[in-house]
Amino acid sequence: MKKNKKHGRKDTYREQHRQDRKAIIYVIRCMKWVASYLLDSLLPLKKNNYTYKEADNRCQFIFDGKPDEETRRILKSNAFKWSPSRTAWVRQLTGNGRFAARYVMKALDE
């Protein structure tokens, strides 16, 4: 960075302010991510006819009984598979898995 003799201090302060601002924005984004992760993974979400939770590196939909044909079609079209050992519809817990789970929840709540 070139320092102008006349405005050298101002340029240094501006650069430091810019770096500090970027660091603060990064910390805020990390805090939002951690908060959303903790809320999504630690608290099972109970709705009228299903429970959603994230455990064992899986997104899981647990129903009281066998879901109807339309619900199963929605789950299958979003790559959820029936797991007899967990007695739940599951998908691997990734960013895409979470996105698909939100989409399924939205479709089921309509």
MODELLER restraints for C-alpha pairs under 7 A, 6 or more apart:
rsr = mdl.restraints
at = mdl.atoms
rsr.add(forms.Gaussian(group=physical.xy_distance, feature=features.Distance(at['CA:41:A'], at['CA:53:A']), mean=6.60, stdev=0.5))
rsr.add(forms.Gaussian(group=physical.xy_distance, feature=features.Distance(at['CA:41:A'], at['CA:54:A']), mean=4.92, stdev=0.5))
rsr.add(forms.Gaussian(group=physical.xy_distance, feature=features.Distance(at['CA:41:A'], at['CA:55:A']), mean=6.99, stdev=0.5))
rsr.add(forms.Gaussian(group=physical.xy_distance, feature=features.Distance(at['CA:43:A'], at['CA:53:A']), mean=6.97, stdev=0.5))
rsr.add(forms.Gaussian(group=physical.xy_distance, feature=features.Distance(at['CA:44:A'], at['CA:51:A']), mean=6.65, stdev=0.5))
rsr.add(forms.Gaussian(group=physical.xy_distance, feature=features.Distance(at['CA:44:A'], at['CA:52:A']), mean=5.65, stdev=0.5))
rsr.add(forms.Gaussian(group=physical.xy_distance, feature=features.Distance(at['CA:44:A'], at['CA:53:A']), mean=4.49, stdev=0.5))
rsr.add(forms.Gaussian(group=physical.xy_distance, feature=features.Distance(at['CA:45:A'], at['CA:51:A']), mean=5.55, stdev=0.5))
rsr.add(forms.Gaussian(group=physical.xy_distance, feature=features.Distance(at['CA:45:A'], at['CA:52:A']), mean=4.97, stdev=0.5))
rsr.add(forms.Gaussian(group=physical.xy_distance, feature=features.Distance(at['CA:45:A'], at['CA:53:A']), mean=6.23, stdev=0.5))
rsr.add(forms.Gaussian(group=physical.xy_distance, feature=features.Distance(at['CA:46:A'], at['CA:52:A']), mean=6.39, stdev=0.5))
rsr.add(forms.Gaussian(group=physical.xy_distance, feature=features.Distance(at['CA:49:A'], at['CA:63:A']), mean=6.20, stdev=0.5))
rsr.add(forms.Gaussian(group=physical.xy_distance, feature=features.Distance(at['CA:49:A'], at['CA:64:A']), mean=6.68, stdev=0.5))
rsr.add(forms.Gaussian(group=physical.xy_distance, feature=features.Distance(at['CA:50:A'], at['CA:61:A']), mean=6.52, stdev=0.5))
rsr.add(forms.Gaussian(group=physical.xy_distance, feature=features.Distance(at['CA:50:A'], at['CA:62:A']), mean=5.50, stdev=0.5))
rsr.add(forms.Gaussian(group=physical.xy_distance, feature=features.Distance(at['CA:50:A'], at['CA:63:A']), mean=4.49, stdev=0.5))
rsr.add(forms.Gaussian(group=physical.xy_distance, feature=features.Distance(at['CA:50:A'], at['CA:64:A']), mean=6.67, stdev=0.5))
rsr.add(forms.Gaussian(group=physical.xy_distance, feature=features.Distance(at['CA:51:A'], at['CA:61:A']), mean=5.74, stdev=0.5))
rsr.add(forms.Gaussian(group=physical.xy_distance, feature=features.Distance(at['CA:51:A'], at['CA:62:A']), mean=5.06, stdev=0.5))
rsr.add(forms.Gaussian(group=physical.xy_distance, feature=features.Distance(at['CA:51:A'], at['CA:63:A']), mean=6.46, stdev=0.5))
rsr.add(forms.Gaussian(group=physical.xy_distance, feature=features.Distance(at['CA:52:A'], at['CA:60:A']), mean=5.61, stdev=0.5))
rsr.add(forms.Gaussian(group=physical.xy_distance, feature=features.Distance(at['CA:52:A'], at['CA:61:A']), mean=4.72, stdev=0.5))
rsr.add(forms.Gaussian(group=physical.xy_distance, feature=features.Distance(at['CA:52:A'], at['CA:62:A']), mean=6.38, stdev=0.5))
rsr.add(forms.Gaussian(group=physical.xy_distance, feature=features.Distance(at['CA:53:A'], at['CA:59:A']), mean=6.18, stdev=0.5))
rsr.add(forms.Gaussian(group=physical.xy_distance, feature=features.Distance(at['CA:53:A'], at['CA:60:A']), mean=5.33, stdev=0.5))
rsr.add(forms.Gaussian(group=physical.xy_distance, feature=features.Distance(at['CA:53:A'], at['CA:61:A']), mean=6.81, stdev=0.5))
rsr.add(forms.Gaussian(group=physical.xy_distance, feature=features.Distance(at['CA:54:A'], at['CA:60:A']), mean=5.97, stdev=0.5))
rsr.add(forms.Gaussian(group=physical.xy_distance, feature=features.Distance(at['CA:57:A'], at['CA:92:A']), mean=6.18, stdev=0.5))
rsr.add(forms.Gaussian(group=physical.xy_distance, feature=features.Distance(at['CA:57:A'], at['CA:93:A']), mean=5.13, stdev=0.5))
rsr.add(forms.Gaussian(group=physical.xy_distance, feature=features.Distance(at['CA:58:A'], at['CA:90:A']), mean=6.10, stdev=0.5))
rsr.add(forms.Gaussian(group=physical.xy_distance, feature=features.Distance(at['CA:58:A'], at['CA:91:A']), mean=5.49, stdev=0.5))
rsr.add(forms.Gaussian(group=physical.xy_distance, feature=features.Distance(at['CA:58:A'], at['CA:92:A']), mean=4.52, stdev=0.5))
rsr.add(forms.Gaussian(group=physical.xy_distance, feature=features.Distance(at['CA:58:A'], at['CA:93:A']), mean=4.48, stdev=0.5))
rsr.add(forms.Gaussian(group=physical.xy_distance, feature=features.Distance(at['CA:59:A'], at['CA:90:A']), mean=5.47, stdev=0.5))
rsr.add(forms.Gaussian(group=physical.xy_distance, feature=features.Distance(at['CA:59:A'], at['CA:91:A']), mean=5.23, stdev=0.5))
rsr.add(forms.Gaussian(group=physical.xy_distance, feature=features.Distance(at['CA:59:A'], at['CA:92:A']), mean=6.11, stdev=0.5))
rsr.add(forms.Gaussian(group=physical.xy_distance, feature=features.Distance(at['CA:59:A'], at['CA:93:A']), mean=5.33, stdev=0.5))
rsr.add(forms.Gaussian(group=physical.xy_distance, feature=features.Distance(at['CA:59:A'], at['CA:97:A']), mean=6.81, stdev=0.5))
rsr.add(forms.Gaussian(group=physical.xy_distance, feature=features.Distance(at['CA:60:A'], at['CA:88:A']), mean=6.01, stdev=0.5))
rsr.add(forms.Gaussian(group=physical.xy_distance, feature=features.Distance(at['CA:60:A'], at['CA:89:A']), mean=5.59, stdev=0.5))
rsr.add(forms.Gaussian(group=physical.xy_distance, feature=features.Distance(at['CA:60:A'], at['CA:90:A']), mean=4.56, stdev=0.5))
rsr.add(forms.Gaussian(group=physical.xy_distance, feature=features.Distance(at['CA:60:A'], at['CA:91:A']), mean=6.79, stdev=0.5))
rsr.add(forms.Gaussian(group=physical.xy_distance, feature=features.Distance(at['CA:61:A'], at['CA:88:A']), mean=5.54, stdev=0.5))
rsr.add(forms.Gaussian(group=physical.xy_distance, feature=features.Distance(at['CA:61:A'], at['CA:89:A']), mean=5.04, stdev=0.5))
rsr.add(forms.Gaussian(group=physical.xy_distance, feature=features.Distance(at['CA:61:A'], at['CA:90:A']), mean=6.48, stdev=0.5))
rsr.add(forms.Gaussian(group=physical.xy_distance, feature=features.Distance(at['CA:62:A'], at['CA:88:A']), mean=4.73, stdev=0.5))
rsr.add(forms.Gaussian(group=physical.xy_distance, feature=features.Distance(at['CA:62:A'], at['CA:89:A']), mean=6.52, stdev=0.5))
rsr.add(forms.Gaussian(group=physical.xy_distance, feature=features.Distance(at['CA:74:A'], at['CA:104:A']), mean=6.70, stdev=0.5))
rsr.add(forms.Gaussian(group=physical.xy_distance, feature=features.Distance(at['CA:75:A'], at['CA:104:A']), mean=6.73, stdev=0.5))
rsr.add(forms.Gaussian(group=physical.xy_distance, feature=features.Distance(at['CA:78:A'], at['CA:100:A']), mean=5.97, stdev=0.5))
rsr.add(forms.Gaussian(group=physical.xy_distance, feature=features.Distance(at['CA:79:A'], at['CA:91:A']), mean=6.75, stdev=0.5))
rsr.add(forms.Gaussian(group=physical.xy_distance, feature=features.Distance(at['CA:80:A'], at['CA:89:A']), mean=5.79, stdev=0.5))
rsr.add(forms.Gaussian(group=physical.xy_distance, feature=features.Distance(at['CA:80:A'], at['CA:90:A']), mean=5.20, stdev=0.5))
rsr.add(forms.Gaussian(group=physical.xy_distance, feature=features.Distance(at['CA:80:A'], at['CA:91:A']), mean=5.01, stdev=0.5))
rsr.add(forms.Gaussian(group=physical.xy_distance, feature=features.Distance(at['CA:81:A'], at['CA:89:A']), mean=5.33, stdev=0.5))
rsr.add(forms.Gaussian(group=physical.xy_distance, feature=features.Distance(at['CA:81:A'], at['CA:90:A']), mean=5.40, stdev=0.5))
rsr.add(forms.Gaussian(group=physical.xy_distance, feature=features.Distance(at['CA:81:A'], at['CA:91:A']), mean=6.53, stdev=0.5))
rsr.add(forms.Gaussian(group=physical.xy_distance, feature=features.Distance(at['CA:82:A'], at['CA:88:A']), mean=6.03, stdev=0.5))
rsr.add(forms.Gaussian(group=physical.xy_distance, feature=features.Distance(at['CA:82:A'], at['CA:89:A']), mean=4.48, stdev=0.5))
rsr.add(forms.Gaussian(group=physical.xy_distance, feature=features.Distance(at['CA:82:A'], at['CA:90:A']), mean=6.34, stdev=0.5))
rsr.add(forms.Gaussian(group=physical.xy_distance, feature=features.Distance(at['CA:83:A'], at['CA:89:A']), mean=5.93, stdev=0.5))
rsr.add(forms.Gaussian(group=physical.xy_distance, feature=features.Distance(at['CA:83:A'], at['CA:90:A']), mean=6.52, stdev=0.5))
rsr.add(forms.Gaussian(group=physical.xy_distance, feature=features.Distance(at['CA:91:A'], at['CA:97:A']), mean=6.31, stdev=0.5))
